[in-house]
Amino acid sequence: MATIEERLQMLEDKDRIRELRATYCFLVDDLRLDELVERCFTEDASCDFRSLEPQMAPIIAHGREEVRQFFTVTVPSTLRAMCHTIHNERITVEGDRANGDCYFELTASDAATGRPLVGAGRYVDRYRRVGGEWRFEARNAEVFFIVPLGEGWKARPQKYSPERR
C-alpha cells in the first residue's frame, strides 16, 4: 500500500494535470497560442487530431515547431471565437509520466463563413513532468463532430480508439 506521502503526491500530480488541461483550453480559446505551446507542451510533443467525419483530414504534428504551426496557423484558419470545456476526466500517474482522457465540447464559428458551430470529442493524452511541471507529451483528439449549430449532433458516429493513447 502506498504511503500517505505517495498518495498525497499522486493527488497533487492529478490536480496539476487538471490545471494543465484547463490552461490549455483557456489559452486556445484566448488565442494565446505561442504561450500555449511554450507552457503546455514538451519539446518532443505530438498532436494527432482526427475526426469520424470524412471531410476532416487527420492533422498530425510532431515536435514543438510542428505543434506551434498547428495551433498558430491551422486552428485560427478553421475556428474562431472558440470556447471549449472538458469533463469526465480520468488520469493515471506513474512517477514522472501520466496518461489520461476526457471529453470536450466546444462552440465556435467557422473561420471562413462566420457560421456558428458546435462540436464534441475525446482527448487522449500522455503527460510528462519536465522541470517539475506537467506538460503534454501527446495530445490526441478524437473529434466526434463539429457541425453547424442548426444541424446539431444527432446521428453522428462516436467511436473511441484506445490504441491512439
Secondary structure, DSSP 8 states (H G I E B T S, - for coil): ---HHHHHHHHHHHHHHHHHHHHHHHHHHTT-HHHHHHHHEEEEEEEEEEESSTTS--EEEESHHHHHHIIIIIHHHHEEEEEEEEEEEEEEEETTEEEEEEEEEEEEEETTT--EEEEEEEEEEEEEEETTEEEEEEEEEEEEEEEETTT-STT------GGG-
